[in-house]
Amino acid sequence: MAHARLNHLDVNFIRSCFPTFEEPLAAKTAFFENAGGSYVAGVVLDRLMHFYKVNKVQPYGAAEILHAAGEQMDHGRQTMADLLGIDSANLTLGASTTQNFNTLSIACEGFVKSTSEVIVTEQDHEANIGAWERLCERTGATLKTWKINPETAELDLADFESLLSANTAIVCMTHSSNIVGTVNPVGKVIALCRANNTFVAIDGVSYAPHLWPDIPSLKPDAYCFSTYKTYATHMGVMYTGEALRAKLTPQCHYFNRGYAYKLLDSTGPDHAAIAALAGLGEYFSNAHKHHFGSSELSLYDKAQQVSALMHTHETTLCEQLLTGIAGLPLRIVGRNHSEGREANIALTSAQFSSAELSKHLAKNNIAAGNGDFYATRLLEKAGINNTEDGVLRISFSHYNTSEETDRVIQALNTIH
Ligand SMILES: Cc1ncc(COP(=O)(O)O)c(C=O)c1O
């Protein structure tokens, strides 16, 4: 029977979809390391297990067992395309986002010239800086950096506009940083770039777990994120639009060049991990049914609606945390309120190292790591000189609860 429409996320239902919570270690741990990788939905695990157990074979072929393996992989790939509302020809499934950006940047070598300019930001993870820096070194193009405001660690759109020129070939930026959490004005950047004949590659790794990307509305040229942070298997998802793909040098085997979706296949990712992506569609569908009742909506619409509920829930917890620690001698990197940011809080203490904070939380069965989280350049520019100790990062997922958030608040208050 269809449930009445719920206008909030039913966290008990959500947690029941993650078998990890039944494990003793996870049951006693308040898990706030989600930006490093989330727990995996049970329906994804079931498909992964099924593939490994039943169809761990060379996929595609006449024999039933081979055919079934290929079918599951096709289903996984199509489900991801449907969840994103894109044509599966525009979808590359790679081993990780680092690998996808690396492949994409190499594929740009044909049109990035010595007179070209490439813009990266100081706010990005190294995956979306280093690859483009290396492209510039190889081609002789000029690398321009969109700098952060060192006080707020945020990016100012006016600074970007002053960097954009007739020579800008490609702009690479994060949708929201894995440290700062502010949602960047990527829509405005894309509009400016489109008018300037400049391609835009967006890193959505830190954004997608909090708010499912809306690629059809944004219309970027490339958009990457990692499904091991969106409650699924360890893969890198990369969308590329046709206009950009037409300019790219294929990175696949020569005999695969006729297939748009294989153009950027520079590795053969885990077959089971691809097949298991179908479970993510099932997860969003089940969550949609629970909150909205039976529906004929597309997977894309369902994911958007469920994700909006997840986001509201996380934002409430984020505000709870920020209010609960407001009086402590802490520096929040980025905004000290939840508006316009993701529930991913990085902080330093005036009294304790970030490693000490992390260990103190661990003693209280709270998992939250410290370090630079591969955003080393950002930390340096934000004035956090000991990047190894870095920040304490408390990153939420939609399955976190108010009680867990209170535990973090209490632990941080106790140590200070
Ligand atoms: C913002 C951001 N971009 C890129 C990456 C790299 O993703 P992957 O681990 O899939 O290579 C990460 C990983 O943590 C990240 O947080």
The ligand as a Gaussian input file, in Angstrom:
#p B3LYP/6-31G(d) Opt

LIG

0 1
 C       36.262000      16.884000      -4.124000
 C       36.950000      15.634000      -4.607000
 N       37.319000      15.557000      -5.888000
 C       37.935000      14.470000      -6.381000
 C       38.206000      13.382000      -5.586000
 C       38.869000      12.184000      -6.173000
 O       37.938000      11.154000      -6.289000
 P       38.422000       9.644000      -6.466000
 O       38.802000       9.145000      -5.106000
 O       37.243000       8.927000      -7.027000
 O       39.576000       9.647000      -7.374000
 C       37.837000      13.417000      -4.225000
 C       38.145000      12.284000      -3.349000
 O       38.044000      12.332000      -2.158000
 C       37.201000      14.578000      -3.728000
 O       36.815000      14.676000      -2.455000

